[in-house]
Amino acid sequence: MDISYRSFLKLSVIVGSVLAIVWYMPEVIRFVGILFNYLIPFMVGLSIAFVLNILMKIIEEKMVSRLKLGKYQRMVAFLLTLITMILAIVILILLIIPEIRSTLAIVSQNIPSFLKRIESWLSTLRINDLGLSDIEFSWENLMDSAYNFIIRGDSGLFSTTWGITSSILGIFINIALGMVFSIYILFQKETLGKQMRKLLHAFLSKDTAESILEVGALANDVFSNFIKGQFFEALIIGILCFIGMNILSLPYTMAISALVGFTALIPLIGAFIGTGIGVFLIIMVSPVKAFWFVIFIIVLQQIESNLIYPRVVGTSVGLPEIWVLLAVTVGAASFGILGILVAVPISSVLYSLLRRAVDRRLSEKGKKI
């Protein structure tokens, strides 16, 4: 078989495959959706393993390796990593839950007086002048509507509640399966990496396989550094929030600072999520202090967006500050929160690949710029 015929056959297979996909596009999309649903636990496990591996690698190299535990080294490192993550979450919950509980107690105490004010306000309204006296209510229609809402239809209360319950149960199942997958991945990551290299070299040319492995190693380094930078940036925001709230003599300083720092793990907009809960906690103590808290968070958010985030996260992934801001803006506009989360590391990988390609082309042309 000569080379031209082989190339023609390969091209025909590719063109035929593309035409078949286009022709049966609805079926292809449906199949991809089903396949995606089946792969969700594995993707969740891969994500969990990737995040845990960053901390586990540090613990294993800096601490456990000195103990010379042999084959138990990986298991001890994993357990220490898991304990560290659980302790961090428990401490955060212990800081926030008591404050929310005390606020709810204050709210429950203030509800009677609040309802009395509403009742007094309603009693001062002249209902006849508002044209409301002619309105008639049909209790029979009201009961029918309530019955239809609760029992009948896809939008009924029972079906809606069952749908929500099923979704929550599905999420927990995916997370549980993902944790199982992540354990296997973390304990066998060297073996999986070796198998991936063998697979690429078996079916692809040497240059193509090496290029894919190089891009994969670059992406791994960039995403790992991004997560480290994101945690460091969240720690800075939490500390600045704690200092600022103490200066302003605002209540619930520790709980709100921990919450703002935790939600700051979502790039640029995460602090606003913690702000909502913070306002809810403070407004029951003093609406004026809640107002000053909002002003303080807006200022802190501007400092984070324009100074801290581009410098800390941009430096950790090797992406210039202006491209960090552009990546987050485009990612948020295109894919929402998911776009914000992955825009910076993906842009950093593309930036590094483009920079290498440009340097290589300039080197081939013998130019230095």
Secondary structure by P-SEA (a helix, b strand, c coil): ccaaaaaaaaaaaaaaaaaaaaaaaaaaaaaaaaaaaaaaaaaaaaaaaaaaaaaaaaaaaccccccccccaaaaaaaaaaaaaaaaaaaaaaaacaaaaaaaaaaaaaaaaaaaaaaaaaaaaccccccccccccccaaaaaaaaaaacccccccaaaaaaaaaaaaaaaaaaaaaaaaaaaaaaacaaaaaaaaaaaaaacccaaaaaaaaaaaaaaaaaaaaaaaaaaaaaaaaaaaaaaaaaaacccaaaaaaaaaaaacccccaaaaaaaaaaaaaaaaacaaaaaaaaaaaaaaaaaaacccccccccccccccaaaaaaaaaaaaacccccccccaaaaaaaaaaaaaaaaaaaaaaacccc
